[in-house]
Amino acid sequence: MKIKRYIFLLFIIAAGSVILAQEATEEPEPIEPVMELLFLKDTDGKINLSASLVNYVNRQPVPLPGLEVAFYAGEDSLVSLGRVLTDNDGLATVVLDDIENLPSGPDGIRYFAEYEGNDDIWPAEYEVYIMDVNLDMKLELVDDVKSVTLRAWSIIDGEEVPVADEDIYVYVDRMFMDLPIGEDFLDENGEFTMEMPDDIPGDPEGNIEIIARFNEHYLFGTVENRQVMQWGVPTQYDTVAAQRTLWTQIAPIWMIVTLTILLTGVWSHYIYVVISLFRVKRLAKKEKMNNLV
């Protein structure tokens, strides 16, 4: 019976070793990236296509740099727009100067981004359909009233068609985030007019950058028009002279004087004690010599 038990235990140990060895030799599964394709038409009419590639780890996006993304346009017959490597932020961007020759359908132009994958990362792709739209912005000053007039239209069968009943936004460029100053729907002529506020801080000359934008529109993507005008309040950012306070790097004079007096008193006591020890030792030697005499 003991022999059978030993054989059974050896069998279990051997089986466990085999399982552990198999788990140790298993290769990690490839990364499954998440791709997103963003469309931006800027003030100059250039198209910016940006594809992002990230991997979610613990529900947090981690950029995937150095991956080649291919951009295309069209449905059945794809037109290559270029191949770009993702940067440190996981973004690959291609800029198009002209889209007149790109194939278009009833839903607009199909833009397509693809990452072909490798042994460590699965393939990924993303597509968007975009209707081309033009956005014009006029800035006028009449009787001390600053007005912003927007007009949006599309070209269909060679004719201008106003973009009506679509939400449009107006911003002023700020350091961290654009400041919204207006929002409304375009009228039947594809137009919108608003009065510009007079209390927006600008640079030292009063310049501000005004932005009209379709924000990630479901048909148009992001379309914006930027212009710089001297319509802001001139702002001077003077450097404040350093003050001696408890919360600054430069301490107040009274604190420096007080600390100096305290430290001087403490160290003077130390020095007095050391000198006294030497004097006691010298007096002890002197007294010993007198006793010998």
FENPE-V308652 format. One record per residue. N is the residue number from 1. PHI is phi in whole degrees, 0 to 359 (NA if undefined). OMEGA is omega in radians with two decimals (999 if undefined). NEAR is the number of other ideal C-beta (glycine too) atoms within 10 Angstrom. Layout:
# FENPE-V308652
n->{N & N}
phi->{PHI & PHI}
omega->{OMEGA & OMEGA}
near->{NEAR & NEAR}
This chain:
# FENPE-V308652
n->{1 & 2 & 3 & 4 & 5 & 6 & 7 & 8 & 9 & 10 & 11 & 12 & 13 & 14 & 15 & 16 & 17 & 18 & 19 & 20 & 21 & 22 & 23 & 24 & 25 & 26 & 27 & 28 & 29 & 30 & 31 & 32 & 33 & 34 & 35 & 36 & 37 & 38 & 39 & 40 & 41 & 42 & 43 & 44 & 45 & 46 & 47 & 48 & 49 & 50 & 51 & 52 & 53 & 54 & 55 & 56 & 57 & 58 & 59 & 60 & 61 & 62 & 63 & 64 & 65 & 66 & 67 & 68 & 69 & 70 & 71 & 72 & 73 & 74 & 75 & 76 & 77 & 78 & 79 & 80 & 81 & 82 & 83 & 84 & 85 & 86 & 87 & 88 & 89 & 90 & 91 & 92 & 93 & 94 & 95 & 96 & 97 & 98 & 99 & 100 & 101 & 102 & 103 & 104 & 105 & 106 & 107 & 108 & 109 & 110 & 111 & 112 & 113 & 114 & 115 & 116 & 117 & 118 & 119 & 120 & 121 & 122 & 123 & 124 & 125 & 126 & 127 & 128 & 129 & 130 & 131 & 132 & 133 & 134 & 135 & 136 & 137 & 138 & 139 & 140 & 141 & 142 & 143 & 144 & 145 & 146 & 147 & 148 & 149 & 150 & 151 & 152 & 153 & 154 & 155 & 156 & 157 & 158 & 159 & 160 & 161 & 162 & 163 & 164 & 165 & 166 & 167 & 168 & 169 & 170 & 171 & 172 & 173 & 174 & 175 & 176 & 177 & 178 & 179 & 180 & 181 & 182 & 183 & 184 & 185 & 186 & 187 & 188 & 189 & 190 & 191 & 192 & 193 & 194 & 195 & 196 & 197 & 198 & 199 & 200 & 201 & 202 & 203 & 204 & 205 & 206 & 207 & 208 & 209 & 210 & 211 & 212 & 213 & 214 & 215 & 216 & 217 & 218 & 219 & 220 & 221 & 222 & 223 & 224 & 225 & 226 & 227 & 228 & 229 & 230 & 231 & 232 & 233 & 234 & 235 & 236 & 237 & 238 & 239 & 240 & 241 & 242 & 243 & 244 & 245 & 246 & 247 & 248 & 249 & 250 & 251 & 252 & 253 & 254 & 255 & 256 & 257 & 258 & 259 & 260 & 261 & 262 & 263 & 264 & 265 & 266 & 267 & 268 & 269 & 270 & 271 & 272 & 273 & 274 & 275 & 276 & 277 & 278 & 279 & 280 & 281 & 282 & 283 & 284 & 285 & 286 & 287 & 288 & 289 & 290 & 291 & 292 & 293}
phi->{NA & 298 & 297 & 297 & 296 & 298 & 297 & 296 & 295 & 297 & 294 & 296 & 298 & 295 & 297 & 297 & 295 & 297 & 296 & 297 & 295 & 295 & 295 & 290 & 272 & 291 & 279 & 295 & 291 & 298 & 288 & 257 & 284 & 245 & 249 & 219 & 243 & 248 & 244 & 220 & 252 & 268 & 298 & 278 & 83 & 278 & 261 & 248 & 256 & 238 & 253 & 249 & 235 & 225 & 237 & 273 & 239 & 54 & 67 & 245 & 287 & 244 & 298 & 245 & 277 & 74 & 257 & 274 & 247 & 259 & 247 & 222 & 222 & 115 & 258 & 284 & 260 & 278 & 255 & 287 & 255 & 132 & 234 & 223 & 275 & 290 & 273 & 294 & 268 & 76 & 251 & 234 & 234 & 236 & 246 & 248 & 276 & 215 & 238 & 297 & 269 & 280 & 294 & 232 & 238 & 297 & 264 & 103 & 267 & 270 & 256 & 224 & 239 & 217 & 247 & 282 & 84 & 209 & 293 & 257 & 226 & 292 & 293 & 209 & 208 & 202 & 221 & 221 & 252 & 233 & 272 & 288 & 222 & 251 & 232 & 247 & 228 & 245 & 247 & 231 & 240 & 231 & 53 & 65 & 254 & 267 & 239 & 243 & 242 & 247 & 218 & 234 & 206 & 239 & 256 & 236 & 55 & 80 & 240 & 283 & 239 & 299 & 268 & 253 & 59 & 244 & 285 & 230 & 235 & 234 & 229 & 239 & 293 & 237 & 293 & 259 & 206 & 296 & 268 & 287 & 235 & 194 & 203 & 192 & 265 & 293 & 281 & 293 & 266 & 73 & 238 & 205 & 232 & 218 & 267 & 279 & 297 & 261 & 247 & 270 & 295 & 240 & 278 & 303 & 266 & 87 & 281 & 226 & 258 & 262 & 235 & 254 & 206 & 271 & 266 & 44 & 293 & 292 & 253 & 256 & 73 & 255 & 233 & 219 & 225 & 242 & 217 & 255 & 227 & 269 & 248 & 262 & 272 & 303 & 233 & 252 & 257 & 283 & 282 & 284 & 298 & 297 & 251 & 269 & 227 & 293 & 258 & 253 & 286 & 260 & 284 & 296 & 299 & 298 & 288 & 295 & 295 & 299 & 296 & 296 & 297 & 297 & 295 & 297 & 297 & 295 & 290 & 294 & 295 & 301 & 296 & 298 & 296 & 297 & 298 & 296 & 298 & 295 & 294 & 298 & 296 & 292 & 295 & 295 & 295 & 296 & 293 & 295 & 294 & 295 & 294 & 293 & 288}
omega->{3.13 & 3.14 & 3.13 & 3.12 & 3.12 & 3.13 & -3.14 & 3.12 & 3.10 & 3.13 & 3.13 & 3.14 & -3.14 & 3.13 & 3.11 & 3.11 & 3.12 & -3.14 & 3.12 & 3.12 & 3.11 & 3.13 & -3.12 & -3.10 & 3.12 & 3.13 & 3.11 & 3.14 & 3.12 & 3.11 & 3.08 & -3.03 & 3.05 & -3.11 & 3.04 & -3.11 & -3.12 & -3.12 & 3.10 & 2.99 & -3.02 & -3.07 & -3.12 & -3.13 & 3.12 & -3.14 & 3.09 & 3.08 & -3.11 & 3.08 & 3.11 & 3.09 & 3.14 & 3.03 & -3.10 & 3.09 & -3.07 & 3.10 & 3.10 & -3.13 & 3.09 & -3.11 & 3.10 & -3.11 & 3.02 & 3.12 & -3.09 & 3.13 & 3.11 & -3.14 & 3.14 & 3.02 & 3.12 & -3.13 & -3.09 & 3.11 & -3.08 & 3.05 & -3.12 & 3.12 & 3.11 & 3.10 & -3.06 & 3.06 & 3.08 & 3.13 & -3.10 & 3.09 & -3.14 & -3.09 & 3.01 & -3.02 & 3.04 & -3.09 & -3.13 & 3.12 & -3.06 & -3.14 & -3.08 & -3.08 & 3.13 & 3.14 & -3.10 & 3.12 & -3.14 & 3.12 & -3.11 & -3.14 & 3.10 & 3.05 & -2.99 & 3.08 & -3.06 & 2.95 & -2.98 & 3.09 & 3.06 & -3.09 & -3.05 & -3.05 & 3.12 & 3.04 & 3.11 & 3.12 & 3.14 & -3.14 & 3.05 & 3.04 & -3.04 & 2.97 & -3.10 & 3.14 & 3.11 & -3.11 & -3.13 & 3.13 & 3.08 & 3.12 & -3.05 & 3.07 & -3.11 & 3.13 & 3.12 & 3.08 & 3.14 & -3.08 & 3.09 & -3.14 & -3.12 & 3.06 & -3.13 & 3.13 & 3.07 & 3.07 & 3.14 & -3.10 & 3.08 & -3.13 & 3.09 & 3.10 & -3.13 & 3.05 & -3.05 & 3.03 & 3.07 & -3.08 & 3.14 & -3.07 & 3.07 & -3.09 & 2.91 & -3.08 & 3.07 & -3.05 & -3.05 & -3.04 & 3.12 & -3.12 & 3.12 & 3.12 & -3.14 & 3.10 & 3.10 & 3.08 & 3.08 & -3.14 & -3.06 & 3.08 & -3.12 & -3.06 & 3.11 & -3.13 & 3.11 & 3.09 & -3.09 & 3.06 & -3.09 & -2.99 & -3.12 & 3.13 & 3.08 & 3.07 & -3.13 & 3.09 & -3.14 & -3.14 & 3.02 & 3.10 & -3.12 & -3.04 & 2.96 & -2.96 & 2.78 & -3.05 & 3.08 & -3.12 & -3.08 & 3.09 & -2.98 & -3.00 & 3.08 & 3.12 & -3.09 & 3.07 & -3.10 & 3.06 & 3.13 & 3.11 & 3.13 & -3.07 & -3.12 & 3.07 & 3.13 & -3.07 & 3.06 & 3.11 & -3.13 & 3.11 & -3.13 & 3.12 & -3.11 & -3.14 & 3.11 & 3.12 & -3.09 & -3.06 & 3.08 & -3.13 & 3.13 & -3.08 & 3.07 & -3.11 & -3.11 & 3.14 & 3.13 & -3.14 & -3.13 & -3.13 & 3.13 & 3.12 & -3.12 & -3.12 & 3.12 & 3.11 & -3.13 & -3.10 & 3.09 & 3.07 & 3.10 & -3.11 & 3.12 & 3.13 & -3.13 & 3.13 & 3.13 & 3.11 & 3.11 & 3.14 & 3.11 & -3.14 & -3.13 & 3.11 & 3.12 & 3.12 & -3.12 & 3.12 & 3.12 & 3.12 & 3.12 & 3.13 & 3.12 & 3.13 & 999}
near->{5 & 6 & 7 & 8 & 9 & 10 & 10 & 10 & 10 & 10 & 10 & 10 & 10 & 10 & 10 & 10 & 10 & 10 & 10 & 10 & 10 & 9 & 8 & 7 & 7 & 8 & 7 & 6 & 8 & 13 & 18 & 12 & 21 & 15 & 20 & 15 & 20 & 18 & 19 & 17 & 23 & 14 & 14 & 8 & 15 & 13 & 23 & 15 & 25 & 18 & 27 & 22 & 26 & 19 & 16 & 12 & 9 & 5 & 5 & 8 & 13 & 12 & 15 & 20 & 13 & 10 & 21 & 13 & 28 & 19 & 23 & 18 & 22 & 17 & 14 & 5 & 8 & 15 & 13 & 10 & 21 & 14 & 12 & 20 & 10 & 22 & 12 & 8 & 12 & 23 & 18 & 26 & 17 & 18 & 14 & 17 & 8 & 9 & 17 & 7 & 8 & 17 & 13 & 18 & 10 & 6 & 11 & 17 & 20 & 18 & 26 & 20 & 26 & 20 & 22 & 12 & 16 & 12 & 6 & 10 & 17 & 13 & 13 & 22 & 16 & 18 & 12 & 17 & 17 & 24 & 17 & 20 & 21 & 17 & 21 & 13 & 20 & 13 & 15 & 11 & 12 & 7 & 4 & 6 & 10 & 16 & 13 & 21 & 14 & 22 & 21 & 24 & 19 & 17 & 12 & 10 & 5 & 5 & 8 & 11 & 12 & 16 & 23 & 14 & 10 & 17 & 12 & 24 & 18 & 22 & 20 & 20 & 13 & 12 & 4 & 5 & 8 & 16 & 15 & 13 & 18 & 19 & 13 & 13 & 10 & 20 & 12 & 8 & 12 & 23 & 18 & 23 & 14 & 17 & 11 & 21 & 14 & 11 & 6 & 17 & 14 & 18 & 15 & 9 & 9 & 15 & 13 & 22 & 16 & 23 & 20 & 26 & 21 & 23 & 16 & 12 & 18 & 11 & 15 & 22 & 25 & 16 & 26 & 18 & 23 & 15 & 14 & 14 & 16 & 12 & 19 & 22 & 12 & 12 & 12 & 6 & 8 & 5 & 5 & 6 & 5 & 9 & 9 & 13 & 11 & 7 & 5 & 10 & 7 & 10 & 12 & 13 & 9 & 9 & 12 & 12 & 10 & 11 & 11 & 10 & 10 & 10 & 10 & 10 & 9 & 10 & 10 & 10 & 10 & 9 & 10 & 10 & 9 & 10 & 10 & 10 & 10 & 9 & 10 & 10 & 10 & 10 & 10 & 10 & 10 & 10 & 10 & 9 & 9 & 8 & 7 & 6 & 4}
